[in-house]
Structure formats: structure tokens, C-alpha cells
């Protein structure tokens, strides 16, 4: 696990100086969405990377024990074993990852949800991100995924720039989690590209980047099925265990 962010003294002067160039943010977001995504084996590799960064969660008010049980089983085996075996990835780092999660439970990390839809401007998003990190957040998250406004590329760019600036000033790495509206394998590749370009390879790991998109896993598995077999499976052919 990465070293925890211990936080810093609240620096209101630093916060007051923040100004975000809205047009530059929108231009950067448009650029990353227009980039070509990898194909064939490279796409499959990046999709498997996305799987390791997915948070399988449920916030439904009508959840049942059976729903939670199925979700836990999917977390244990997120992609069908036969597909991983054909890709020679069946001896993946899944066991080690779960062991690391267990170890982390003894000293839980803090994740702050900013609810970016309520903040109004990019400048406010940046300021809220910075204050949350100064207060000791180990992760900052766009939203719960259930609000009207959730993860967007422009907001993500602002939050990532805040994370990068905080790291350059303090040496402490803070994680990022977008949530809401991320449903396709193609979108997961855009998010991974954005993380790589804005924060670097160090953030391309589940300790510093999580995707709040439980429904995304089904489409990723479907795309991996297509890569392995050359055919697209109907969603009912890829059931949860």
C-alpha cells in the first residue's frame, strides 16, 4: 500500500490564490476523449488493468442478502476463469490483492466524496480537492454516483491537477476515484489514459485509482470475451457466478 497522506496545516492563502482556466480544462477534456484507444491484445491488457481498479459497490436502498452475496462472488472472480486461462492470465495477482485489502483493514484509509455537482465552478472543485487533501484524505472521489452530476472529464482533470500539485508541494500521493455514468469498456480506457497522462504510471494501480462503476465490469468481460473468441456474447451468457 502507498504511504498514507498525513495531511498538512490548512493553508488558506494557497486556497485563495486558486484560479482555474475553464476553457483550458474543456479543451484538455475534449482532447483526451478524441484520442485513439488501443486495439487487440493491447486493449485486452488495458481492460484487465481497468478490472483491477473497479470498486464493486451497491448503494441501492432495496438490496437483499442474495444481491450482496452475488456481488462478493463477482469480486472474488471478476472475469470468467476460462477467458483468463485462454489469455494466460489465470494465475493473476488476485489472491495477493485480496490479502493486501485484508491487511489494509487494520488501518482503514479515508476517502472524501466531494459531490462535485454541488460545487458550481471548477475553481471550487479544485479548492475542495485541496482542502480535503490537506485534511488528510487518502482518496478524493467525484460523487457517490447517484447524484444528477457525477464524474465528467473536465471535473476529473481539475481534481487530478489538484492531486498533482499537492504531491509536488508535499510529496504525498492521494488517490482519485471517479463515480457515476462510467458503463463501457471504451470509457474505462479513456479514464486510464487520462490518469496516465495527468498523474503518471504511479497512479495506474488500485491503491491510487479506483473506478466507481460496478456495472462497467460486465461490458469489460464482454469485450475480453470478444478478444478471446472473436465473437460478442450476449450479456446473459456472462452471468455473475
VENUR-V501736 format. One record per helix or strand of 2 or more residues. SS is the DSSP state (hx for helix, st for strand). FROM is the first residue (numbers start at 1). LEN is the number of residues. Records with the same first field share a line. If there is no record, write none. Layout:
BEGIN
SS = FROM-LEN / FROM-LEN
END
This chain:
BEGIN
hx = 12-5 / 22-13 / 40-13 / 65-12 / 81-6 / 94-14 / 116-3 / 122-13 / 153-18 / 185-15 / 201-3 / 216-14 / 235-3
st = 111-3 / 139-3 / 175-5 / 209-4
END
